[in-house]
Amino acid sequence: MTMKSKIYTYLTALSVAALLAACSATTRGPEEDKSKRLDSLKTQQANIAKEIKKLEEEINKANPQNSTAKAKDVSVTEMVAHSFDHYIQTQGRVEAEDNIDVSAKSMGVVMAVYVKEGQAVGKGKVLAQIDNAVIVRSIESMRSQLELAQSVYDRQKNLWDQKIGTEVQFLQAKTSKESLEKQLASLEEQNEMTKIKSPINGTVDAVFAKIGENLAPGMPAFRVVNTSDLKLVAKVSEAYVTAVKTGNKVKVNIPELKQELDARVTFVGRIIDPMSRTFEVDVKLPSKADLRPNMTGVIKVIYHTESSAITLPVNAVQDINGEKIVYVAESDGTNTVARKKVVTVDGVFSGEAQITGLKAGDKVVTFGYQGLSDGELIKI
């Protein structure tokens, strides 16, 4: 008789014994407690199930070609230790370090506008001219008076050096000359104030001034932006107030540009917003021709990097009875079986979980793990 025949004979005997036991139980009088009979039958059923499983394992070991057909198809991923970043993800807005509304320093009517929107300008470039005709005439008159005063002073000084004339005459000539020089300097300063100049190197983003319009100090006439000096401003939850520091590496994704930029945290706010419970983080951006103020960006502030971490897709980790488990493919003689491993999840980022409890080289079941049981035959 073969091994398989012996096993089937034994199983048949067990089944008959169970049936006889059940039948004998039903022949007893009504005084027999039904709950006791039910418990007895359940115990017999459990014993038969254990015996069936034991016999199946023996059959599979004796006939590996049959067990392969019953094995569950799965896919595995071999664990490799690698660098793994812990980060905070949030959204921010691109801002220019220098984004300035330029206004006139003196009141007057705009006589000329020298630039257009989009034009690059240097620091000190005259953007517009306010009517300065009265001041110009005053300057011309003052220069004529100063020329005369200078001539008188030169003569009085020459005489005084020769000890001719009085000291009072010399001092009067000197005072008159110096007074006119100060008045001329004041007029020239007033004339400069009629010129609206760019305070920075940048690009004219907007022109508000119009020829013939009467401007007053404080009224925006132009907006000049330095697009080569940009930053991204974001809000971070106060839960990370001790994690985020100046100098942290940052990955910046600008959806419109379809690219990721490497940057650093340049400023961490010291105040928590009482409404949003967040604090400000500034990230200095590299110079890019296509970057524009007010673009939105998604940033990942990396606050910790694990140099040698084991990670796997978070959905491969199952939560069963309060335990985090995965299944690892292991060899069992000529067969491959799934072994349950209890693990700890140290962090989840972008769908990847950092795991403690596995080692490099472990082959974790990442497809077909649903419904697996410890020791179940699998086929990779």
C-alpha positions in Angstrom: 0.0 0.0 0.0 1.4 3.5 -0.9 1.9 6.4 1.4 -1.0 8.2 -0.1 -3.3 5.2 0.2 -2.4 4.8 3.9 -3.2 8.4 4.5 -6.6 8.3 2.8 -7.4 5.1 4.7 -6.6 6.8 7.9 -8.6 9.8 7.0 -11.6 7.6 6.2 -11.3 5.8 9.5 -11.2 9.1 11.4 -14.3 10.3 9.5 -16.2 7.1 10.3 -15.2 7.3 13.9 -16.5 10.8 14.1 -19.8 9.9 12.5 -20.3 6.9 14.8 -19.5 9.2 17.8 -22.1 11.7 16.5 -24.7 9.0 16.0 -24.1 7.4 19.4 -24.6 10.8 20.9 -27.9 11.3 19.2 -29.2 7.9 20.6 -28.9 9.1 24.1 -31.8 10.3 26.0 -33.1 13.8 26.1 -31.4 14.2 29.5 -28.0 14.6 27.7 -26.9 18.2 27.7 -27.0 19.5 24.0 -24.2 22.0 24.7 -21.9 19.2 25.9 -22.6 17.2 22.7 -21.8 20.3 20.6 -18.5 20.9 22.4 -17.6 17.3 21.9 -18.3 17.5 18.2 -16.3 20.7 17.8 -13.4 19.1 19.6 -13.5 16.1 17.2 -13.8 18.4 14.2 -10.7 20.4 15.4 -8.7 17.2 15.9 -9.7 15.9 12.5 -8.7 19.3 10.9 -5.3 19.1 12.6 -4.8 15.6 11.4 -5.8 16.5 7.9 -3.3 19.3 7.8 -0.5 17.1 9.2 -1.2 14.4 6.5 -1.3 17.0 3.8 2.1 18.3 4.8 3.4 14.8 4.7 2.0 14.2 1.3 3.5 17.5 0.0 6.9 16.6 1.3 6.7 13.1 -0.2 5.3 14.5 -3.5 6.8 18.0 -4.2 5.5 17.9 -7.7 2.0 18.0 -6.3 2.7 20.7 -3.8 4.0 23.1 -6.4 0.6 23.0 -8.1 -1.1 24.1 -4.9 1.3 26.8 -4.0 0.1 30.4 -4.1 1.6 32.7 -6.7 3.3 35.8 -5.2 5.9 38.4 -6.0 8.8 39.3 -3.7 11.1 42.2 -3.2 14.6 41.6 -1.8 15.5 44.0 0.9 18.5 46.3 0.4 19.7 48.9 2.9 19.8 52.4 1.5 19.7 56.1 2.4 16.2 57.2 3.4 14.9 60.7 4.1 12.5 61.8 6.7 10.8 65.0 5.6 7.9 67.4 6.0 5.8 68.2 2.9 4.0 71.5 2.5 3.0 74.0 -0.1 4.5 77.5 -0.5 4.6 80.6 -2.8 7.6 82.0 -4.7 8.5 85.5 -3.7 11.2 88.0 -4.8 13.6 89.2 -2.1 13.4 92.5 -3.9 9.9 93.3 -5.1 9.6 97.1 -4.8 6.9 99.7 -5.5 8.9 102.7 -6.6 7.3 106.1 -5.9 8.3 109.8 -6.5 10.2 111.7 -3.9 8.6 115.0 -4.8 5.2 116.1 -6.0 4.7 117.2 -9.6 3.4 116.4 -13.0 5.0 113.5 -14.9 6.8 114.9 -18.0 8.3 111.7 -19.4 8.4 107.9 -18.8 11.6 106.3 -20.0 10.9 102.5 -19.5 8.4 99.9 -20.4 7.1 96.8 -18.6 9.5 93.9 -18.9 12.6 96.1 -19.4 15.7 95.3 -17.5 17.0 98.3 -15.4 20.1 98.9 -13.3 20.2 100.5 -9.9 19.9 104.3 -10.3 18.3 104.1 -13.7 15.9 107.1 -14.3 12.4 105.6 -14.9 10.5 108.9 -15.2 10.9 112.6 -15.0 8.6 115.0 -13.0 8.3 118.6 -14.1 11.4 120.4 -12.9 11.4 123.6 -15.1 11.2 126.0 -12.2 14.0 124.2 -10.3 16.2 124.2 -13.4 15.8 127.9 -13.9 16.6 128.5 -10.3 19.8 126.4 -10.6 20.9 128.4 -13.7 20.4 131.7 -11.8 22.2 130.4 -8.7 25.1 129.3 -10.8 25.5 132.8 -12.3 25.4 134.3 -8.8 27.9 131.7 -7.6 30.3 132.6 -10.4 30.2 136.3 -9.4 30.7 135.4 -5.7 33.6 133.1 -6.6 35.3 135.8 -8.5 34.8 138.3 -5.7 36.1 135.8 -3.2 39.2 135.0 -5.3 40.1 138.7 -5.5 39.6 139.3 -1.8 41.6 136.3 -1.0 44.4 137.4 -3.2 44.4 140.9 -1.6 44.2 139.4 1.9 47.1 137.1 1.1 49.1 140.3 0.3 47.9 141.9 3.5 45.8 144.4 1.5 42.2 145.2 2.5 40.4 144.3 5.7 39.6 140.9 7.1 35.9 141.7 7.2 35.8 142.2 3.4 37.5 138.8 2.9 35.2 137.0 5.3 32.1 138.6 3.7 33.2 137.4 0.3 33.9 133.9 1.6 30.6 133.7 3.4 28.6 134.8 0.4 30.4 132.2 -1.8 29.8 129.4 0.6 26.1 130.3 1.1 25.5 130.3 -2.6 27.3 126.9 -2.9 24.9 125.4 -0.3 21.9 126.9 -2.0 23.0 125.5 -5.3 23.6 122.0 -3.8 20.1 122.2 -2.2 18.5 123.1 -5.6 20.4 120.3 -7.4 19.2 117.8 -4.7 15.7 119.0 -5.3 16.2 118.5 -9.0 17.4 114.9 -8.4 14.2 114.3 -6.4 12.2 115.0 -9.6 13.7 112.0 -11.2 12.1 108.6 -10.3 15.0 106.1 -10.2 15.2 102.4 -9.7 16.6 101.5 -6.3 17.7 98.0 -7.4 18.9 96.0 -10.4 15.9 94.2 -11.8 13.0 94.2 -14.3 10.2 96.6 -14.6 7.2 94.5 -13.7 4.6 97.3 -13.9 4.3 100.9 -15.0 1.7 103.0 -13.1 2.9 106.5 -14.0 1.4 108.2 -17.0 2.6 111.4 -18.7 0.6 114.4 -17.5 -0.4 112.7 -14.3 0.2 114.5 -11.0 2.2 112.3 -8.6 2.7 112.7 -4.9 5.3 111.0 -2.7 4.1 107.5 -1.6 2.0 106.9 -4.8 3.3 103.8 -6.6 4.7 104.8 -10.0 6.6 101.6 -11.0 7.1 98.1 -9.7 10.6 96.7 -10.1 11.4 93.1 -9.3 14.7 91.3 -9.1 13.8 87.9 -10.5 17.3 86.5 -10.0 16.9 86.7 -6.2 13.9 84.5 -5.3 12.7 82.6 -2.3 9.8 80.2 -1.5 7.8 81.0 1.6 5.8 78.2 3.2 4.0 77.5 6.5 4.9 74.5 8.6 2.9 72.9 11.4 4.1 73.8 14.9 4.5 70.0 15.5 7.8 70.2 13.6 9.1 73.3 15.4 12.1 71.5 16.8 12.8 69.5 13.7 13.1 72.3 11.1 16.3 74.3 11.2 18.2 76.8 9.1 20.4 74.8 6.6 18.0 71.8 6.2 18.0 70.4 2.7 14.9 71.0 0.7 13.4 69.5 -2.4 11.3 72.0 -4.3 8.8 71.0 -6.9 7.4 73.7 -9.2 4.4 72.1 -11.1 4.5 74.7 -13.9 8.2 74.0 -14.6 7.8 70.2 -14.2 11.1 70.0 -12.4 12.5 69.5 -8.9 15.1 71.9 -7.5 17.6 71.4 -4.6 17.6 74.2 -2.1 18.2 75.0 1.6 16.2 76.5 4.4 17.4 80.1 4.9 15.0 81.3 7.5 12.9 79.7 10.2 10.2 81.9 11.9 10.3 82.4 15.6 6.6 83.1 16.0 3.7 80.6 15.8 0.6 81.9 14.0 -2.2 81.7 16.6 -4.8 81.0 14.0 -3.1 78.4 11.8 -0.7 77.0 14.4 2.1 77.3 11.9 5.5 79.0 11.5 7.1 80.5 8.5 10.0 78.8 6.6 11.9 80.6 3.8 13.8 78.6 1.1 16.4 80.3 -1.1 15.8 79.3 -4.7 18.4 78.9 -7.4 18.3 81.4 -10.3 16.0 80.1 -13.0 14.9 82.1 -16.1 11.4 80.6 -15.9 10.8 81.2 -12.2 8.3 83.9 -11.4 7.1 85.5 -8.2 3.7 84.1 -6.9 4.3 80.7 -8.5 3.2 77.9 -6.2 5.6 75.1 -5.2 5.6 71.9 -3.1 8.5 71.6 -0.8 9.9 68.6 1.2 12.0 69.8 4.1 14.4 67.0 5.0 14.9 67.0 8.8 16.6 63.6 9.1 18.4 61.1 6.8 18.8 57.5 7.8 22.0 56.3 6.1 21.1 52.6 6.1 17.4 51.9 6.2 15.2 49.0 5.1 12.1 50.1 3.4 9.2 48.6 1.5 5.8 49.8 0.1 3.6 50.6 3.1 0.7 48.6 1.7 2.8 45.4 2.1 2.6 45.9 5.8 -0.5 44.4 7.3 -2.1 45.3 10.6 -3.4 42.1 12.2 -4.5 42.0 15.9 -2.6 45.1 16.7 0.6 43.9 15.2 2.4 45.1 12.1 3.4 42.0 10.0 4.9 41.1 6.7 5.5 37.8 5.0 9.0 36.7 4.0 9.7 33.9 1.5 11.9 31.2 3.0 13.1 27.8 1.7 11.6 24.7 3.4 13.4 21.8 1.9 12.3 21.6 -1.7 9.5 24.0 -1.2 9.2 27.8 -0.6 6.9 28.9 2.2 5.7 32.3 3.6 6.9 33.1 7.1 5.2 35.8 9.2 7.5 38.5 10.6 6.4 41.0 13.2 7.9 44.4 12.4 8.0 48.0 13.5 7.2 50.9 11.2 9.6 53.9 12.0 8.1 56.3 9.4 6.2 56.5 6.2 7.2 58.9 3.4 5.9 58.9 -0.2 4.3 55.5 0.3 7.5 53.9 1.5 7.7 52.6 5.1 11.0 52.4 7.1 11.0 49.0 8.8 12.7 47.6 11.8 12.6 43.8 12.1 13.9 42.9 8.6 17.4 42.7 7.3 19.1 43.1 3.9 18.6 40.0 1.8 15.1 39.2 3.2 12.6 38.5 0.4 9.4 40.2 1.4 6.1 39.3 -0.3 4.9 42.5 -1.9 2.2 41.0 -4.2 -0.2 38.2 -3.3 0.3 38.7 0.5 -3.4 39.0 1.1 -4.8 35.9 2.9 -1.4 34.3 3.4 -0.8 32.3 6.5 2.4 31.4 8.3 4.0 28.3 6.6 1.8 28.4 3.5 3.4 27.2 0.3 4.1 29.9 -2.2 5.5 30.1 -5.7 7.5 33.1 -6.8 
